Amino acid sequence: MNLALDFSFYNWDLIQNFVLKGLYFSLMLTVVATLGGIFFGTVLALMRLSGKKWLAVPATIYVNGMRSIPLVMVILWFFLLVPLVIGKPIGAELSAVVTFIAFEAAYFSEIMRAGIQSVPRGQVHAGQAVGMTYGQNMRLVVLPQAFRNMLPVLLTQTIILFQDTSLVYAIGAYDMLKGFEVAGKNYGRPMEAYIAAAVVYFVICFGLSYWVKRLHKKIAIIR
């Protein structure tokens, strides 16, 4: 049995035909899920901090519920059950986008809640003293500072999100891992394909993590 690894079959044509398509979807899914997750996560955080039970209780149940379920199970449930409810398939890509936004909103909610609570209460009271409404205070005083304070954590969660995009293989979506897998099968080199995929994921995530660490130091200096 020959266990020698051979990466010589990798060339630009292979990367262009198989890998880049998957990389594009992985990056698109990461960006869209991050933006959607931050938006809905901020809404959930504000609901939990509103002091009104009819807003706080549903938000708390949603956040804690989502954070207690493995992402791959949420992906499979949505992909398999929603078509039964609406009576037609929604496609692996759209299913992945909706699922990731819904799932990541729970995690970004906790990050934003911590960021909002990190803003000194004196600034909130100062905004109220000059006649700002609750919405104006949040939009103009609290949220900008919360985003700045939590930016490194938000970016770290985005890196984790990018890693998690590989889970869409479970529903057949064509992400970067799928691209490497298809290339490996077509060229009869599945082991080399998975190793190459691991290296690419590591390089991207390690590079981004290093950049986030430097950004965190700069923000700490500004404070």
Buried (B, 14 or more C-beta within 10 A) or exposed (E): EEEEEEEEBBEEEBBEBBBBBBBBBBBBBBEBBBBBBBEBBBBBBBBBBEEEEEBBEEBBEBBEEBEEEEBBEBBBEBBEEBBEEEEEEBBBBBBBBBBBBBBBBBBBBBBBBBBBEEBEEEEBEEBBEEEBEEEEBBEEBBBEBBBBBBBBBBBBBBBEBBBBBBBBBBBEBBBBBBBBBBBBEBBEBBEBBBBBBEEBBEEBBEEBEEEBEEEBEEBEEEE
